[in-house]
């Protein structure tokens, strides 16, 4: 009987030690996770295109930031197509990511995808282009109206506040295209001797801008200025301008490497520079906070500054 009691007591002690060890291990794992709070976070990023150098850099920065923080990230390319973006977001929902970041192809068209994410309990943040519906935790972007105003006023100064100008607009249906155009036209309204002879969309695309600009120049050979809503369109238009042997002042938006090089060579007068690296890093920082249920302001604004020949050398170093 004594031996039996001893055996039972021994088994009890062993089981107690095992239980304590398991609890300690569980606590240890919990403590390890709480140190940074990011190890198990999975982010989904629906990016509108990777056919633009700006967004290629955004993707690189976002992936690097996620990796550095110990988070996983799945980036899906919408390829500037609404249906592709909707399908990509649905895939992210099926993957049960913790947060979805959306840079919209169409500000209104993407609303049903946001609602689907909401219904799945996945928080959504938007970057660059807003989604005009559904529940959005926060939006990361720029004061695009001001960007258009600043670029427009610089163009007016360069053409001595008179003459015919062209506007190449971004993708119809996006708030970025709308707001940059609004700002530019607001600026032009201040100068009675400046006439906007054409305002056409080239979908933020270099090749489309080349074709659009060729047609506009045929109808308006005496144009002196061009505002392009992004650098890719400015660079496409520049090709058409060179082919037509014209001298036209060009201003644009984004501050991509190619555009800054063109500013340095004085082929483009200036561009509103926004950092794709800062954009990507900040998006991941916000997504991490949202995943941890930390409150966010409705809008988080990133800085932009105008780059001309006077400060382009400094911009190229960044």
Buried (B, 14 or more C-beta within 10 A) or exposed (E): EEEEEEEEEEEEEEEEEEEEEEEEEEEEEEEEEEEEBBBEBBBBBBBBBBBBBBBBBBBBBBBBBBEEBBBBBBBBBBBBBBEBBBBBBBBBBEBEBBBBBBBBBBBBBBBBBBBBBBEBEBBBBBBBBBBBBBEBBBBBBBBBBBBBBBBBBBBBEBBEBBBBBBBBBBBEBBBBBBBBBBBBBBBBEEBEEBEBBBBBBBBBBBBBBBBBBBEBBEEBEEBBBBBBBBBBBBBBBBBBBEEBEBEBBBBBBBBBBBBBBBBBEEBBBBBBBBBBBBBBBBBBBBBBBBBEEEEBEEEBEBEBEBBBEEBBEEBBEE
